[in-house]
């Protein structure tokens, strides 16, 4: 499907994605991501493949809470996130949601892992905390940048 199909009329979303290195026609070699997902036993639905083919490797910073100051980072990488998160933790999230999840990245400087379901819905989790971020990965990245409030599921 891709960003251009999802974002028709959403200039802010396209501008944000362009500002972090996405461009029309971006096509990433997913070999390393696919190997990592396979190694850790993750199913890779079409929505994940399509999103990651455009976004794997993108990285950006965004402000931390004003009281703390400084910046957080967000990295889209199946390799990095699959290696860092315990598979048993993701299995617990999958049981809570009743659906499979695939790690696609990490935000909050590596403290919040990002996961995508087969319909493109994107979640964030850390330990027992799990929240739905957005209905697709592109908007989820913008929500991370905007520090949108996450409501625990």
C-alpha positions in Angstrom: 0.0 0.0 0.0 2.7 2.5 1.0 2.7 6.0 2.4 1.5 7.8 -0.7 -1.7 5.7 -0.8 -2.3 6.1 2.9 -1.5 9.7 3.2 -3.4 11.2 0.3 -4.3 14.7 1.5 -2.2 14.4 4.7 0.6 16.9 3.9 1.9 17.0 7.5 2.5 13.2 7.4 4.3 13.3 4.1 6.4 16.3 5.2 7.3 14.5 8.4 8.3 11.3 6.7 10.3 13.2 4.1 12.1 15.1 6.9 13.3 11.8 8.4 14.7 10.4 5.1 11.7 8.7 3.5 11.2 9.4 -0.2 8.8 8.2 -2.8 10.1 4.9 -4.3 12.3 4.2 -1.2 13.0 0.4 -1.4 15.1 -1.1 1.4 16.8 -4.5 1.1 15.1 -6.4 4.0 17.4 -9.5 4.0 18.9 -8.7 7.4 15.5 -7.9 8.9 13.9 -11.1 7.5 16.8 -13.2 8.9 16.5 -11.6 12.4 12.7 -12.1 12.4 13.1 -15.7 11.3 15.8 -16.4 13.9 13.5 -15.2 16.7 10.4 -16.9 15.4 8.3 -13.9 14.1 5.8 -14.2 11.4 6.2 -11.3 8.9 2.8 -10.3 7.4 2.5 -8.3 4.2 1.8 -5.0 6.1 5.2 -5.4 7.9 7.1 -6.1 4.7 5.5 -3.2 2.9 6.1 -0.7 5.7 9.7 -1.9 6.4 10.5 -1.9 2.6 9.9 1.9 2.8 11.0 2.7 6.3 13.7 0.2 7.7 16.8 2.2 8.7 15.0 5.5 9.3 16.0 7.2 12.5 15.0 10.5 14.1 15.2 12.4 17.3 12.3 14.1 19.2 12.0 16.0 22.5 11.9 14.2 25.8 9.4 15.4 28.5 10.0 19.1 29.1 10.8 18.5 32.8 13.6 16.2 31.8 14.9 18.0 28.7 17.0 16.6 25.9 16.1 14.3 23.1 15.0 10.8 22.6 15.7 8.7 19.5 13.6 6.4 17.3 15.0 3.8 15.0 13.1 1.6 12.6 14.9 -1.7 12.4 13.7 -5.3 12.6 17.3 -6.4 13.3 17.9 -4.1 16.3 14.5 -4.6 17.9 14.3 -8.4 17.4 17.7 -8.8 19.0 16.9 -6.5 22.0 13.4 -7.6 23.0 12.8 -10.9 24.7 10.6 -13.2 22.5 8.6 -14.3 25.6 7.6 -10.7 26.3 6.3 -10.3 22.8 4.4 -13.6 23.1 2.7 -12.2 26.2 1.6 -9.1 24.3 0.3 -11.4 21.5 -1.7 -13.3 24.0 -3.2 -10.1 25.5 -4.1 -8.8 22.0 -5.1 -12.1 20.4 -3.0 -11.3 17.4 0.6 -11.7 16.2 3.1 -8.9 16.4 6.4 -8.3 14.7 9.1 -6.0 16.1 9.8 -3.1 13.7 11.8 -0.7 15.8 12.4 1.2 19.1 11.7 4.7 20.4 12.3 6.5 23.7 16.0 5.9 23.1 15.4 2.1 23.0 13.0 2.0 26.0 9.8 1.5 24.0 9.7 -1.2 21.4 7.5 -0.8 18.3 5.5 -3.7 17.0 3.2 -4.1 14.0 0.2 -6.5 13.5 -0.9 -8.0 10.2 -3.4 -5.1 9.6 -0.6 -2.5 10.0 -1.7 -1.4 13.5 1.3 -0.3 15.4 1.9 -0.8 19.1 4.5 0.2 21.7 5.6 -1.9 24.6 8.0 -2.0 27.5 7.9 -4.7 30.2 4.2 -5.0 31.2 3.2 -1.7 29.4 1.5 -2.1 26.0 -0.3 0.6 24.0 -1.7 1.0 20.5 0.1 3.9 18.9 -1.7 4.2 15.6 -3.6 2.3 12.8 -0.4 2.3 10.6 3.3 2.6 11.0 3.7 6.0 9.3 1.2 7.7 11.6 2.7 5.8 14.5 6.1 7.4 13.8 4.5 10.8 13.6 2.7 10.1 16.9 6.1 9.1 18.5 7.7 12.4 17.2 4.7 14.4 18.6 4.9 12.6 21.9 1.2 11.5 21.6 -0.2 10.2 24.9 -0.2 6.4 25.0 -3.0 4.7 26.8 -2.1 1.3 28.3 -4.1 -1.7 27.0 
